[in-house]
Amino acid sequence: MTKHLTDPYEKSGYMLPRGYLFLLLLLFSLFQAYPECAFSRKENDLSIPGKNVEKLAIITSFPPEFYQPFINVFNELHPLIQISILNKKTTAALAEIQRGNQRKFDLFWSSSTDAFEVLQQTGRLLQSGFHLQYPSLKINGLNLQDHDGYFYSFALSGVGYMWNNRFLKENQLPPPTGWHSLSDQVYYGQVAMSTPSRSGTTHLIVESILQKMGWQQGWAYLIKASGNFNTITARSFSVPEGIVNGRFGIGLVIDFLAQRQKSLNREIQFEYGKPVVLIPAGIALLNGAENIASAEQFLTFVLSPPDRKSFSPRQSVACRS
């Protein structure tokens, strides 16, 4: 069983009307007075005689399209573990954990390598006795795991650009041919990207461009390309959604967001930026975790080879090599 948690203030610029705020305060006071009412579930949920239901709380920057196949298979393998999962922007997830992890999340799951470094340096990750049961993820023989055991790499991702062929044909636009083509004036008002200050995946896109082109030329390119932007979204997965819905034709994205849409819609195409920069996505135990045993079972599952997860790579493109 999976419980999807939400944050009422997660949408950028969204403010609840005063009447709703009063209602929320009233509900909060009721939950405090009658805590058994909060997060209630049906009596027959996970009811197996003689078995105790375990819990697992995950905070992630991945969208449901990415993590749900993992969760579905894990639920089948471990039906007695009730998973609560909260999706937040990388920066918002970091802020929540840095404030002390008051909601007691057990695992942090993200594609942002920087986020794990920040959390490790500030003492927010738990160094456990967890031991890998499968070979570590490597690139050209280089072990990508944290040698001190604070976080674990489970997948490799790359960044590039996706587009909607139907949109481009209707607007008489050619398909993009590389990073530099996105700054061509023919694409004025047709390109989208999420803000790198709030999206960990977009931060990786900017970093990969700067690594390829260098500091001066890289920023010159980004500034020129931004002149073609239709919008800058608050969430990274809003870019592929906008391309599919025809709001704009081209977007800068990370591969697992694009490949999911490509598998569902033949008009959607994706190309990696050249040279291809591979980025390890990770998962880590958090200080304050209360469900260590369940968390380590999930770690073992996520870090296992794809053939042991029993779902198609098309469902989730980032996988172990």
Disulfide bonds with the S-S distance in Angstrom:
none
